[in-house]
Amino acid sequence: QVQLVESGGGSVQAGGSLRLSCAASGSIFCCSDMGWYRQAPGKERELVATISSGGSTNYADSVKDRFTLSRDNAKNTVYLQMDSLKPEDTAVYYCYARSLMFGIITDYWGQGTQVTASS
């Protein structure tokens, strides 16, 4: 079983920055992909960014050029640097990790951390 521990959420003024961290533990088979999704009130959960174990990244168009996702494989930890935050970035951000064990894929989610950017 994989545990994901998130940190770094908070409130900032629009244009400000925040850094989220997510550390995975509990399984030697984790993690292939890791990243972040977010969910705003009344909306579906959506992709923010993901990163493979090899370092390939995928970003939502809405955050490209403002957010940067990085990964420390030795620590099984991902970092989301969020710059130039906008009010529309306000949401609960969920860490995501994928485990691949003997061909079986399992996705894990963190408990969520609130990010608020106020105008």
DOBA-702365 format. One record per residue: residue number from 0; residue in three letters; x, y, z of N, C-alpha, C, O in turn. Coordinates in steps of 0.05 Angstrom, whole numbers, padded with zeros to 5 digits. Each point is the difference from the previous one (the first is absolute). Layout:
// DOBA-702365
<n = NUM | res = ALA | nu = X | nv = Y | nw = Z | cau = X | cav = Y | caw = Z | cu = X | cv = Y | cw = Z | ou = X | ov = Y | ow = Z>
...
//
This chain:
// DOBA-702365
<n = 0 | res = GLN | nu = 00017 | nv = -00024 | nw = 00000 | cau = -00017 | cav = 00024 | caw = 00000 | cu = 00018 | cv = 00025 | cw = 00000 | ou = 00019 | ov = 00002 | ow = 00015>
<n = 1 | res = VAL | nu = -00026 | nv = 00017 | nw = -00032 | cau = 00016 | cav = 00024 | caw = -00003 | cu = -00014 | cv = 00022 | cw = 00016 | ou = -00024 | ov = 00004 | ow = -00001>
<n = 2 | res = GLN | nu = 00040 | nv = 00011 | nw = 00016 | cau = -00009 | cav = 00024 | caw = 00014 | cu = 00012 | cv = 00025 | cw = -00013 | ou = 00023 | ov = 00000 | ow = -00006>
<n = 3 | res = LEU | nu = -00040 | nv = 00020 | nw = 00002 | cau = 00009 | cav = 00025 | caw = -00011 | cu = -00004 | cv = 00022 | cw = 00020 | ou = -00022 | ov = 00004 | ow = 00011>
<n = 4 | res = VAL | nu = 00043 | nv = 00010 | nw = -00005 | cau = -00001 | cav = 00022 | caw = 00019 | cu = 00006 | cv = 00026 | cw = -00014 | ou = 00021 | ov = 00004 | ow = -00011>
<n = 5 | res = GLU | nu = -00041 | nv = 00014 | nw = 00011 | cau = 00001 | cav = 00025 | caw = -00014 | cu = 00007 | cv = 00023 | cw = 00020 | ou = -00007 | ov = -00002 | ow = 00024>
<n = 6 | res = SER | nu = 00019 | nv = 00022 | nw = -00035 | cau = 00005 | cav = 00024 | caw = 00016 | cu = 00003 | cv = 00024 | cw = -00018 | ou = 00006 | ov = -00003 | ow = -00024>
<n = 7 | res = GLY | nu = -00010 | nv = 00027 | nw = 00035 | cau = 00006 | cav = 00024 | caw = -00015 | cu = -00023 | cv = 00017 | cw = -00009 | ou = 00004 | ov = 00021 | ow = -00013>
<n = 8 | res = GLY | nu = -00028 | nv = -00029 | nw = 00017 | cau = -00023 | cav = 00016 | caw = -00008 | cu = -00002 | cv = 00026 | cw = 00016 | ou = 00015 | ov = 00003 | ow = 00019>
<n = 9 | res = GLY | nu = -00033 | nv = 00014 | nw = -00027 | cau = -00004 | cav = 00025 | caw = 00015 | cu = -00015 | cv = 00021 | cw = -00016 | ou = -00012 | ov = -00006 | ow = -00021>
<n = 10 | res = SER | nu = 00014 | nv = 00030 | nw = 00030 | cau = -00014 | cav = 00023 | caw = -00013 | cu = 00020 | cv = 00021 | cw = -00008 | ou = 00018 | ov = 00007 | ow = 00016>
<n = 11 | res = VAL | nu = -00021 | nv = 00003 | nw = -00040 | cau = 00018 | cav = 00022 | caw = -00010 | cu = -00017 | cv = 00019 | cw = -00016 | ou = -00022 | ov = -00006 | ow = -00008>
<n = 12 | res = GLN | nu = 00034 | nv = 00030 | nw = 00004 | cau = -00012 | cav = 00019 | caw = -00019 | cu = 00005 | cv = -00010 | cw = -00028 | ou = 00019 | ov = -00014 | ow = -00006>
<n = 13 | res = ALA | nu = -00037 | nv = 00022 | nw = -00012 | cau = 00004 | cav = -00006 | caw = -00029 | cu = 00027 | cv = 00011 | cw = -00008 | ou = 00008 | ov = 00022 | ow = 00007>
<n = 14 | res = GLY | nu = 00006 | nv = -00039 | nw = -00023 | cau = 00027 | cav = 00007 | caw = -00008 | cu = 00022 | cv = -00011 | cw = 00018 | ou = 00023 | ov = 00000 | ow = -00007>
<n = 15 | res = GLY | nu = -00031 | nv = -00011 | nw = 00029 | cau = 00018 | cav = -00012 | caw = 00019 | cu = 00008 | cv = -00028 | cw = -00007 | ou = -00008 | ov = -00011 | ow = -00021>
<n = 16 | res = SER | nu = 00024 | nv = -00002 | nw = 00038 | cau = 00010 | cav = -00027 | caw = -00004 | cu = -00004 | cv = -00017 | cw = 00024 | ou = -00001 | ov = 00009 | ow = 00023>
<n = 17 | res = LEU | nu = -00002 | nv = -00035 | nw = -00029 | cau = -00001 | cav = -00021 | caw = 00020 | cu = 00014 | cv = -00024 | cw = -00010 | ou = 00003 | ov = -00004 | ow = -00024>
<n = 18 | res = ARG | nu = 00007 | nv = -00013 | nw = 00042 | cau = 00013 | cav = -00025 | caw = -00007 | cu = -00013 | cv = -00022 | cw = 00015 | ou = -00001 | ov = 00000 | ow = 00025>
<n = 19 | res = LEU | nu = -00008 | nv = -00020 | nw = -00040 | cau = -00012 | cav = -00024 | caw = 00012 | cu = 00020 | cv = -00023 | cw = -00002 | ou = 00016 | ov = -00003 | ow = -00019>
<n = 20 | res = SER | nu = -00016 | nv = -00014 | nw = 00040 | cau = 00016 | cav = -00023 | caw = 00001 | cu = -00017 | cv = -00025 | cw = 00005 | ou = -00020 | ov = 00002 | ow = 00014>
<n = 21 | res = CYS | nu = 00028 | nv = -00024 | nw = -00024 | cau = -00014 | cav = -00025 | caw = 00005 | cu = 00020 | cv = -00023 | cw = 00002 | ou = 00015 | ov = -00005 | ow = -00019>
<n = 22 | res = ALA | nu = -00014 | nv = -00008 | nw = 00041 | cau = 00018 | cav = -00022 | caw = 00005 | cu = -00015 | cv = -00027 | cw = 00000 | ou = -00020 | ov = -00002 | ow = 00015>
<n = 23 | res = ALA | nu = 00029 | nv = -00017 | nw = -00030 | cau = -00013 | cav = -00027 | caw = -00001 | cu = 00017 | cv = -00019 | cw = 00016 | ou = 00025 | ov = 00000 | ow = -00001>
<n = 24 | res = SER | nu = -00038 | nv = -00018 | nw = 00015 | cau = 00014 | cav = -00021 | caw = 00015 | cu = -00018 | cv = -00024 | cw = 00002 | ou = -00024 | ov = 00001 | ow = -00005>
<n = 25 | res = GLY | nu = 00036 | nv = -00024 | nw = 00012 | cau = -00015 | cav = -00024 | caw = 00006 | cu = 00002 | cv = -00022 | cw = -00020 | ou = -00009 | ov = -00023 | ow = 00006>
<n = 26 | res = SER | nu = 00021 | nv = 00028 | nw = -00029 | cau = 00002 | cav = -00022 | caw = -00020 | cu = 00025 | cv = 00004 | cw = -00017 | ou = 00005 | ov = 00022 | ow = -00010>
<n = 27 | res = ILE | nu = 00010 | nv = -00044 | nw = 00006 | cau = 00023 | cav = 00002 | caw = -00018 | cu = -00008 | cv = 00001 | cw = -00029 | ou = 00017 | ov = 00006 | ow = -00017>
<n = 28 | res = PHE | nu = -00043 | nv = -00011 | nw = 00012 | cau = -00009 | cav = 00001 | caw = -00028 | cu = -00011 | cv = 00027 | cw = -00008 | ou = -00009 | ov = 00004 | ow = -00023>
<n = 29 | res = CYS | nu = 00010 | nv = 00014 | nw = 00041 | cau = -00009 | cav = 00027 | caw = -00007 | cu = 00024 | cv = 00018 | cw = -00002 | ou = 00018 | ov = -00002 | ow = 00016>
<n = 30 | res = CYS | nu = -00017 | nv = 00020 | nw = -00036 | cau = -00023 | cav = 00007 | caw = -00015 | cu = 00009 | cv = 00004 | cw = -00029 | ou = 00022 | ov = 00009 | ow = -00006>
<n = 31 | res = SER | nu = -00039 | nv = -00016 | nw = -00013 | cau = 00006 | cav = 00006 | caw = -00028 | cu = -00007 | cv = 00030 | cw = -00004 | ou = 00018 | ov = 00017 | ow = 00001>
<n = 32 | res = ASP | nu = -00043 | nv = -00011 | nw = -00007 | cau = -00008 | cav = 00028 | caw = -00002 | cu = -00007 | cv = 00012 | cw = 00027 | ou = -00012 | ov = -00014 | ow = 00017>
<n = 33 | res = MET | nu = 00018 | nv = 00040 | nw = -00014 | cau = -00010 | cav = 00015 | caw = 00023 | cu = -00008 | cv = 00027 | cw = -00009 | ou = 00007 | ov = 00009 | ow = -00022>
<n = 34 | res = GLY | nu = -00023 | nv = 00005 | nw = 00038 | cau = -00008 | cav = 00027 | caw = -00008 | cu = -00022 | cv = 00011 | cw = 00017 | ou = -00004 | ov = -00008 | ow = 00023>
<n = 35 | res = TRP | nu = -00010 | nv = 00028 | nw = -00035 | cau = -00021 | cav = 00014 | caw = 00014 | cu = -00025 | cv = 00004 | cw = -00017 | ou = 00002 | ov = 00005 | ow = -00024>
<n = 36 | res = TYR | nu = -00024 | nv = -00008 | nw = 00037 | cau = -00026 | cav = 00007 | caw = -00011 | cu = -00012 | cv = 00021 | cw = 00018 | ou = 00009 | ov = 00004 | ow = 00023>
<n = 37 | res = ARG | nu = -00030 | nv = 00009 | nw = -00032 | cau = -00013 | cav = 00020 | caw = 00017 | cu = -00031 | cv = -00001 | cw = -00005 | ou = -00009 | ov = -00008 | ow = -00021>
<n = 38 | res = GLN | nu = -00005 | nv = 00017 | nw = 00041 | cau = -00029 | cav = 00001 | caw = -00002 | cu = -00010 | cv = 00026 | cw = 00014 | ou = 00003 | ov = 00004 | ow = 00024>
<n = 39 | res = ALA | nu = -00016 | nv = 00012 | nw = -00041 | cau = -00012 | cav = 00025 | caw = 00010 | cu = -00029 | cv = -00006 | cw = 00008 | ou = -00012 | ov = -00019 | ow = -00010>
<n = 40 | res = PRO | nu = 00000 | nv = 00035 | nw = 00027 | cau = -00028 | cav = -00004 | caw = 00008 | cu = -00018 | cv = -00002 | cw = -00024 | ou = 00000 | ov = 00018 | ow = -00017>
<n = 41 | res = GLY | nu = -00017 | nv = -00038 | nw = 00016 | cau = -00019 | cav = -00003 | caw = -00021 | cu = 00011 | cv = -00010 | cw = -00027 | ou = -00014 | ov = -00001 | ow = -00020>
<n = 42 | res = LYS | nu = 00040 | nv = -00006 | nw = 00020 | cau = 00013 | cav = -00009 | caw = -00025 | cu = 00011 | cv = -00028 | cw = 00003 | ou = 00004 | ov = -00010 | ow = 00022>
<n = 43 | res = GLU | nu = 00002 | nv = -00002 | nw = -00045 | cau = 00012 | cav = -00026 | caw = 00000 | cu = 00030 | cv = 00002 | cw = 00007 | ou = 00012 | ov = 00021 | ow = -00003>
<n = 44 | res = ARG | nu = -00002 | nv = -00043 | nw = 00013 | cau = 00029 | cav = -00001 | caw = 00005 | cu = 00014 | cv = 00001 | cw = -00027 | ou = -00008 | ov = -00014 | ow = -00019>
<n = 45 | res = GLU | nu = 00030 | nv = 00029 | nw = 00017 | cau = 00014 | cav = 00003 | caw = -00025 | cu = 00030 | cv = -00002 | cw = 00003 | ou = 00011 | ov = 00005 | ow = 00022>
<n = 46 | res = LEU | nu = 00002 | nv = -00014 | nw = -00043 | cau = 00029 | cav = -00002 | caw = 00000 | cu = 00013 | cv = 00027 | cw = 00003 | ou = -00008 | ov = 00020 | ow = -00013>
<n = 47 | res = VAL | nu = 00029 | nv = -00019 | nw = 00030 | cau = 00017 | cav = 00024 | caw = 00001 | cu = 00026 | cv = -00007 | cw = -00015 | ou = 00008 | ov = 00013 | ow = -00020>
<n = 48 | res = ALA | nu = 00006 | nv = -00034 | nw = 00030 | cau = 00025 | cav = -00008 | caw = -00012 | cu = 00008 | cv = -00027 | cw = 00010 | ou = -00006 | ov = -00007 | ow = 00023>
<n = 49 | res = THR | nu = 00019 | nv = -00009 | nw = -00040 | cau = 00011 | cav = -00025 | caw = 00008 | cu = 00029 | cv = -00003 | cw = -00010 | ou = 00008 | ov = 00014 | ow = -00018>
<n = 50 | res = ILE | nu = 00006 | nv = -00032 | nw = 00031 | cau = 00028 | cav = -00005 | caw = -00008 | cu = 00006 | cv = -00029 | cw = 00003 | ou = -00008 | ov = -00013 | ow = 00019>
<n = 51 | res = SER | nu = 00022 | nv = 00002 | nw = -00039 | cau = 00007 | cav = -00028 | caw = 00000 | cu = 00025 | cv = -00005 | cw = 00017 | ou = 00014 | ov = 00020 | ow = 00008>
<n = 52 | res = SER | nu = -00008 | nv = -00045 | nw = -00003 | cau = 00025 | cav = -00006 | caw = 00015 | cu = 00025 | cv = 00009 | cw = -00016 | ou = 00021 | ov = 00004 | ow = 00011>
<n = 53 | res = GLY | nu = -00024 | nv = -00002 | nw = -00037 | cau = 00022 | cav = 00009 | caw = -00017 | cu = 00002 | cv = 00030 | cw = -00003 | ou = 00018 | ov = 00011 | ow = -00013>
<n = 54 | res = GLY | nu = -00038 | nv = 00004 | nw = 00024 | cau = 00001 | cav = 00029 | caw = 00000 | cu = -00017 | cv = 00013 | cw = -00022 | ou = 00001 | ov = 00025 | ow = -00002>
<n = 55 | res = SER | nu = -00016 | nv = -00040 | nw = -00013 | cau = -00017 | cav = 00012 | caw = -00020 | cu = -00024 | cv = 00012 | cw = 00013 | ou = -00013 | ov = -00012 | ow = 00017>
<n = 56 | res = THR | nu = 00007 | nv = 00037 | nw = -00024 | cau = -00022 | cav = 00015 | caw = 00012 | cu = -00023 | cv = 00005 | cw = -00019 | ou = 00003 | ov = 00001 | ow = -00024>
<n = 57 | res = ASN | nu = -00026 | nv = 00002 | nw = 00036 | cau = -00025 | cav = 00006 | caw = -00015 | cu = -00015 | cv = 00021 | cw = 00016 | ou = -00006 | ov = -00005 | ow = 00024>
<n = 58 | res = TYR | nu = 00000 | nv = 00028 | nw = -00036 | cau = -00014 | cav = 00021 | caw = 00014 | cu = -00027 | cv = 00007 | cw = -00013 | ou = -00003 | ov = -00003 | ow = -00024>
<n = 59 | res = ALA | nu = -00016 | nv = 00011 | nw = 00041 | cau = -00024 | cav = 00011 | caw = -00011 | cu = 00007 | cv = 00027 | cw = -00014 | ou = 00017 | ov = 00014 | ow = 00009>
<n = 60 | res = ASP | nu = -00032 | nv = -00008 | nw = -00030 | cau = 00006 | cav = 00025 | caw = -00015 | cu = -00003 | cv = 00024 | cw = 00018 | ou = 00015 | ov = 00020 | ow = -00003>
<n = 61 | res = SER | nu = -00033 | nv = -00021 | nw = 00022 | cau = -00006 | cav = 00023 | caw = 00017 | cu = 00023 | cv = 00007 | cw = 00019 | ou = 00001 | ov = 00022 | ow = 00011>
<n = 62 | res = VAL | nu = 00018 | nv = -00041 | nw = -00007 | cau = 00022 | cav = 00005 | caw = 00019 | cu = 00027 | cv = 00001 | cw = -00013 | ou = 00020 | ov = 00006 | ow = 00013>
<n = 63 | res = LYS | nu = -00019 | nv = -00013 | nw = -00039 | cau = 00026 | cav = 00000 | caw = -00014 | cu = 00013 | cv = 00028 | cw = 00003 | ou = -00013 | ov = 00020 | ow = -00002>
<n = 64 | res = ASP | nu = 00039 | nv = -00020 | nw = 00005 | cau = 00016 | cav = 00024 | caw = 00002 | cu = -00003 | cv = 00014 | cw = 00027 | ou = 00013 | ov = 00021 | ow = 00005>
<n = 65 | res = ARG | nu = -00031 | nv = -00031 | nw = 00013 | cau = -00002 | cav = 00012 | caw = 00026 | cu = 00007 | cv = -00020 | cw = 00022 | ou = 00011 | ov = 00007 | ow = 00021>
<n = 66 | res = PHE | nu = -00017 | nv = -00033 | nw = -00025 | cau = 00005 | cav = -00021 | caw = 00019 | cu = 00023 | cv = -00017 | cw = -00009 | ou = 00003 | ov = -00005 | ow = -00024>
<n = 67 | res = THR | nu = 00013 | nv = -00005 | nw = 00042 | cau = 00022 | cav = -00018 | caw = -00006 | cu = -00001 | cv = -00024 | cw = 00018 | ou = 00000 | ov = 00003 | ow = 00025>
<n = 68 | res = LEU | nu = -00001 | nv = -00027 | nw = -00036 | cau = -00001 | cav = -00025 | caw = 00015 | cu = 00028 | cv = -00013 | cw = -00002 | ou = 00011 | ov = -00003 | ow = -00021>
<n = 69 | res = SER | nu = -00001 | nv = -00005 | nw = 00044 | cau = 00026 | cav = -00014 | caw = 00001 | cu = -00002 | cv = -00023 | cw = 00018 | ou = -00019 | ov = -00004 | ow = 00015>
<n = 70 | res = ARG | nu = 00040 | nv = -00013 | nw = -00016 | cau = -00002 | cav = -00025 | caw = 00015 | cu = 00027 | cv = -00008 | cw = 00010 | ou = 00021 | ov = 00003 | ow = -00014>
<n = 71 | res = ASP | nu = -00020 | nv = -00013 | nw = 00038 | cau = 00024 | cav = -00012 | caw = 00012 | cu = -00006 | cv = -00030 | cw = 00004 | ou = -00013 | ov = -00008 | ow = 00019>
<n = 72 | res = ASN | nu = 00024 | nv = -00008 | nw = -00037 | cau = -00006 | cav = -00029 | caw = 00000 | cu = 00011 | cv = -00013 | cw = 00025 | ou = -00012 | ov = -00019 | ow = 00011>
<n = 73 | res = ALA | nu = 00035 | nv = 00028 | nw = -00001 | cau = 00012 | cav = -00012 | caw = 00024 | cu = -00018 | cv = 00003 | cw = 00024 | ou = -00001 | ov = -00017 | ow = 00018>
<n = 74 | res = LYS | nu = -00015 | nv = 00039 | nw = -00017 | cau = -00018 | cav = 00006 | caw = 00022 | cu = -00029 | cv = -00007 | cw = -00007 | ou = -00017 | ov = 00003 | ow = 00017>
<n = 75 | res = ASN | nu = 00012 | nv = -00012 | nw = -00042 | cau = -00027 | cav = -00005 | caw = -00009 | cu = -00018 | cv = 00024 | cw = 00006 | ou = -00022 | ov = -00003 | ow = 00011>
<n = 76 | res = THR | nu = 00032 | nv = 00026 | nw = -00017 | cau = -00014 | cav = 00025 | caw = 00006 | cu = -00002 | cv = 00018 | cw = -00025 | ou = 00018 | ov = 00001 | ow = -00016>
<n = 77 | res = VAL | nu = -00041 | nv = 00011 | nw = 00013 | cau = -00004 | cav = 00020 | caw = -00022 | cu = -00005 | cv = 00027 | cw = 00012 | ou = -00010 | ov = 00003 | ow = 00022>
<n = 78 | res = TYR | nu = 00018 | nv = 00017 | nw = -00038 | cau = -00003 | cav = 00028 | caw = 00009 | cu = -00014 | cv = 00015 | cw = -00023 | ou = 00008 | ov = -00001 | ow = -00023>
<n = 79 | res = LEU | nu = -00028 | nv = 00017 | nw = 00031 | cau = -00014 | cav = 00016 | caw = -00019 | cu = 00004 | cv = 00029 | cw = 00007 | ou = -00010 | ov = 00010 | ow = 00020>
<n = 80 | res = GLN | nu = 00027 | nv = 00004 | nw = -00036 | cau = 00004 | cav = 00028 | caw = 00004 | cu = -00021 | cv = 00016 | cw = -00016 | ou = -00001 | ov = -00003 | ow = -00024>
<n = 81 | res = MET | nu = -00015 | nv = 00019 | nw = 00038 | cau = -00021 | cav = 00014 | caw = -00013 | cu = 00005 | cv = 00030 | cw = 00002 | ou = 00000 | ov = 00012 | ow = 00021>
<n = 82 | res = ASP | nu = 00005 | nv = 00000 | nw = -00044 | cau = 00006 | cav = 00029 | caw = -00002 | cu = -00023 | cv = 00014 | cw = -00015 | ou = -00016 | ov = -00013 | ow = -00013>
<n = 83 | res = SER | nu = 00015 | nv = 00039 | nw = 00017 | cau = -00020 | cav = 00016 | caw = -00014 | cu = -00028 | cv = -00011 | cw = 00005 | ou = -00016 | ov = -00003 | ow = -00019>
<n = 84 | res = LEU | nu = 00010 | nv = -00004 | nw = 00043 | cau = -00026 | cav = -00012 | caw = 00007 | cu = -00023 | cv = 00019 | cw = -00007 | ou = 00002 | ov = 00024 | ow = 00004>
<n = 85 | res = LYS | nu = -00023 | nv = -00036 | nw = -00014 | cau = -00025 | cav = 00015 | caw = -00007 | cu = -00023 | cv = -00010 | cw = 00018 | ou = 00001 | ov = -00022 | ow = 00010>
<n = 86 | res = PRO | nu = -00021 | nv = 00039 | nw = -00007 | cau = -00023 | cav = -00009 | caw = 00015 | cu = -00012 | cv = -00026 | cw = -00010 | ou = -00010 | ov = -00016 | ow = 00016>
<n = 87 | res = GLU | nu = 00011 | nv = 00011 | nw = -00042 | cau = -00011 | cav = -00024 | caw = -00011 | cu = 00017 | cv = -00025 | cw = 00007 | ou = -00008 | ov = -00022 | ow = -00006>
<n = 88 | res = ASP | nu = 00031 | nv = 00026 | nw = 00018 | cau = 00016 | cav = -00023 | caw = 00010 | cu = -00010 | cv = -00010 | cw = 00027 | ou = 00009 | ov = -00020 | ow = 00010>
<n = 89 | res = THR | nu = -00027 | nv = 00035 | nw = 00002 | cau = -00010 | cav = -00007 | caw = 00026 | cu = -00015 | cv = -00027 | cw = -00001 | ou = -00018 | ov = -00003 | ow = -00015>
<n = 90 | res = ALA | nu = 00027 | nv = -00016 | nw = 00032 | cau = -00011 | cav = -00027 | caw = -00001 | cu = 00013 | cv = -00016 | cw = 00023 | ou = 00019 | ov = 00009 | ow = 00012>
<n = 91 | res = VAL | nu = -00030 | nv = -00033 | nw = -00008 | cau = 00014 | cav = -00020 | caw = 00016 | cu = 00018 | cv = -00016 | cw = -00019 | ou = -00009 | ov = -00010 | ow = -00020>
<n = 92 | res = TYR | nu = 00034 | nv = 00009 | nw = 00027 | cau = 00020 | cav = -00014 | caw = -00017 | cu = 00006 | cv = -00027 | cw = 00012 | ou = 00005 | ov = -00003 | ow = 00024>
<n = 93 | res = TYR | nu = -00007 | nv = -00018 | nw = -00041 | cau = 00004 | cav = -00027 | caw = 00009 | cu = 00025 | cv = -00012 | cw = -00013 | ou = 00004 | ov = 00001 | ow = -00025>
<n = 94 | res = CYS | nu = 00013 | nv = -00012 | nw = 00041 | cau = 00023 | cav = -00015 | caw = -00010 | cu = -00009 | cv = -00026 | cw = -00011 | ou = -00019 | ov = -00013 | ow = 00010>
<n = 95 | res = TYR | nu = 00033 | nv = 00004 | nw = -00030 | cau = -00007 | cav = -00025 | caw = -00014 | cu = 00025 | cv = -00016 | cw = -00004 | ou = 00022 | ov = 00011 | ow = -00006>
<n = 96 | res = ALA | nu = -00024 | nv = -00037 | nw = 00009 | cau = 00023 | cav = -00018 | caw = -00006 | cu = -00011 | cv = -00026 | cw = -00011 | ou = -00021 | ov = -00010 | ow = 00008>
<n = 97 | res = ARG | nu = 00036 | nv = -00001 | nw = -00026 | cau = -00007 | cav = -00025 | caw = -00013 | cu = 00021 | cv = -00021 | cw = 00007 | ou = 00024 | ov = 00004 | ow = -00003>
<n = 98 | res = SER | nu = -00034 | nv = -00027 | nw = 00012 | cau = 00017 | cav = -00023 | caw = 00006 | cu = -00004 | cv = -00021 | cw = -00021 | ou = -00023 | ov = -00006 | ow = -00009>
<n = 99 | res = LEU | nu = 00045 | nv = -00006 | nw = 00000 | cau = -00001 | cav = -00022 | caw = -00020 | cu = 00014 | cv = -00024 | cw = 00012 | ou = 00024 | ov = 00000 | ow = 00004>
<n = 100 | res = MET | nu = -00040 | nv = -00020 | nw = 00002 | cau = 00011 | cav = -00024 | caw = 00014 | cu = -00010 | cv = -00025 | cw = -00015 | ou = -00024 | ov = -00006 | ow = -00001>
<n = 101 | res = PHE | nu = 00043 | nv = -00008 | nw = -00011 | cau = -00006 | cav = -00025 | caw = -00015 | cu = -00022 | cv = 00005 | cw = -00021 | ou = -00018 | ov = -00017 | ow = -00003>
<n = 102 | res = GLY | nu = 00019 | nv = 00040 | nw = -00010 | cau = -00020 | cav = 00006 | caw = -00021 | cu = -00026 | cv = 00012 | cw = 00010 | ou = -00017 | ov = 00007 | ow = -00016>
<n = 103 | res = ILE | nu = 00014 | nv = -00005 | nw = 00042 | cau = -00024 | cav = 00011 | caw = 00012 | cu = 00004 | cv = 00029 | cw = 00007 | ou = 00019 | ov = 00007 | ow = 00015>
<n = 104 | res = ILE | nu = -00036 | nv = 00010 | nw = -00027 | cau = 00002 | cav = 00029 | caw = 00005 | cu = -00019 | cv = 00008 | cw = 00023 | ou = -00024 | ov = -00008 | ow = -00001>
<n = 105 | res = THR | nu = 00034 | nv = 00023 | nw = 00020 | cau = -00017 | cav = 00010 | caw = 00022 | cu = 00006 | cv = 00030 | cw = 00002 | ou = 00023 | ov = 00008 | ow = 00002>
<n = 106 | res = ASP | nu = -00044 | nv = 00008 | nw = -00001 | cau = 00003 | cav = 00029 | caw = 00004 | cu = -00006 | cv = 00007 | cw = 00029 | ou = -00019 | ov = -00010 | ow = 00012>
<n = 107 | res = TYR | nu = 00035 | nv = 00029 | nw = -00001 | cau = -00004 | cav = 00009 | caw = 00027 | cu = -00003 | cv = 00030 | cw = 00000 | ou = 00009 | ov = 00014 | ow = -00017>
<n = 108 | res = TRP | nu = -00024 | nv = -00005 | nw = 00038 | cau = -00006 | cav = 00029 | caw = 00003 | cu = 00007 | cv = 00010 | cw = 00028 | ou = -00004 | ov = -00015 | ow = 00019>
<n = 109 | res = GLY | nu = 00014 | nv = 00039 | nw = -00018 | cau = 00004 | cav = 00013 | caw = 00026 | cu = -00027 | cv = 00011 | cw = 00011 | ou = -00021 | ov = -00003 | ow = -00013>
<n = 110 | res = GLN | nu = 00023 | nv = 00014 | nw = 00037 | cau = -00025 | cav = 00010 | caw = 00013 | cu = -00008 | cv = 00027 | cw = -00011 | ou = -00023 | ov = 00009 | ow = 00005>
<n = 111 | res = GLY | nu = 00040 | nv = 00005 | nw = -00019 | cau = -00007 | cav = 00026 | caw = -00011 | cu = 00010 | cv = 00023 | cw = 00016 | ou = 00001 | ov = -00002 | ow = 00025>
<n = 112 | res = THR | nu = 00008 | nv = 00023 | nw = -00038 | cau = 00009 | cav = 00024 | caw = 00014 | cu = -00012 | cv = 00024 | cw = -00014 | ou = 00000 | ov = 00002 | ow = -00025>
<n = 113 | res = GLN | nu = -00010 | nv = 00017 | nw = 00040 | cau = -00014 | cav = 00023 | caw = -00011 | cu = 00020 | cv = 00021 | cw = -00010 | ou = 00019 | ov = 00007 | ow = 00014>
<n = 114 | res = VAL | nu = -00023 | nv = 00002 | nw = -00038 | cau = 00015 | cav = 00023 | caw = -00011 | cu = -00020 | cv = 00022 | cw = -00007 | ou = -00019 | ov = -00005 | ow = -00015>
<n = 115 | res = THR | nu = 00024 | nv = 00029 | nw = 00025 | cau = -00018 | cav = 00022 | caw = -00005 | cu = 00016 | cv = 00024 | cw = -00010 | ou = 00019 | ov = 00008 | ow = 00013>
<n = 116 | res = ALA | nu = -00026 | nv = 00002 | nw = -00036 | cau = 00012 | cav = 00024 | caw = -00011 | cu = -00022 | cv = 00022 | cw = -00002 | ou = -00019 | ov = -00003 | ow = -00016>
<n = 117 | res = SER | nu = 00022 | nv = 00024 | nw = 00031 | cau = -00021 | cav = 00020 | caw = 00001 | cu = 00008 | cv = 00025 | cw = -00015 | ou = 00024 | ov = 00008 | ow = -00001>
<n = 118 | res = SER | nu = -00044 | nv = 00004 | nw = -00011 | cau = 00006 | cav = 00024 | caw = -00017 | cu = -00001 | cv = 00025 | cw = 00017 | ou = 00004 | ov = 00022 | ow = -00010>
//
